[in-house]
Amino acid sequence: MILFFVGIIEMIIVTAWTKVVADTRLIASGIITFINILIWYYVLRVVIDNIENFTVVLSYALGCSIGTMFTTYYFRSRDKKKSIIPMMVK
């Protein structure tokens, strides 16, 4: 169950990383990469320790999916608001 939540957090971080890399934000992308590698190490250790338990991988995959969808929705909503605000100012 913990890997489910770790999956959500990891994909929030990875999706944010994709955004900052696309925006060429150098320092932020480096910091996020560092944090992501620490999470990746933890996930790898837990999966190896539970290699016979496929439900661990399934819960992690489900968490990753939810984290990606949540963060993508957030950035899409934020970008839509940014594009609407200049129209309102005119």
Contacts in CASP RR format, 6 or more apart in sequence:
PFRMAT RR
TARGET T0000
AUTHOR 0000-0000-0000
METHOD contacts of the structure
MODEL  1
MILFFVGIIEMIIVTAWTKVVADTRLIASGIITFINILIWYYVLRVVIDN
IENFTVVLSYALGCSIGTMFTTYYFRSRDKKKSIIPMMVK
1 59 0 8 1.000
2 46 0 8 1.000
3 43 0 8 1.000
3 46 0 8 1.000
3 47 0 8 1.000
3 56 0 8 1.000
3 59 0 8 1.000
3 60 0 8 1.000
3 63 0 8 1.000
4 59 0 8 1.000
4 60 0 8 1.000
4 62 0 8 1.000
4 63 0 8 1.000
5 63 0 8 1.000
6 39 0 8 1.000
6 42 0 8 1.000
6 43 0 8 1.000
6 60 0 8 1.000
7 43 0 8 1.000
7 60 0 8 1.000
7 63 0 8 1.000
7 64 0 8 1.000
7 67 0 8 1.000
8 63 0 8 1.000
8 64 0 8 1.000
8 66 0 8 1.000
8 67 0 8 1.000
8 70 0 8 1.000
9 39 0 8 1.000
9 67 0 8 1.000
10 36 0 8 1.000
10 39 0 8 1.000
10 40 0 8 1.000
10 43 0 8 1.000
10 64 0 8 1.000
11 63 0 8 1.000
11 64 0 8 1.000
11 65 0 8 1.000
11 66 0 8 1.000
11 67 0 8 1.000
11 68 0 8 1.000
11 71 0 8 1.000
12 67 0 8 1.000
12 70 0 8 1.000
12 71 0 8 1.000
13 32 0 8 1.000
13 35 0 8 1.000
13 36 0 8 1.000
13 39 0 8 1.000
14 36 0 8 1.000
14 68 0 8 1.000
15 67 0 8 1.000
15 68 0 8 1.000
15 71 0 8 1.000
15 72 0 8 1.000
15 75 0 8 1.000
16 32 0 8 1.000
16 71 0 8 1.000
17 29 0 8 1.000
17 32 0 8 1.000
17 33 0 8 1.000
17 36 0 8 1.000
19 75 0 8 1.000
20 28 0 8 1.000
20 29 0 8 1.000
20 32 0 8 1.000
21 29 0 8 1.000
43 60 0 8 1.000
46 56 0 8 1.000
47 56 0 8 1.000
47 57 0 8 1.000
47 60 0 8 1.000
50 56 0 8 1.000
END
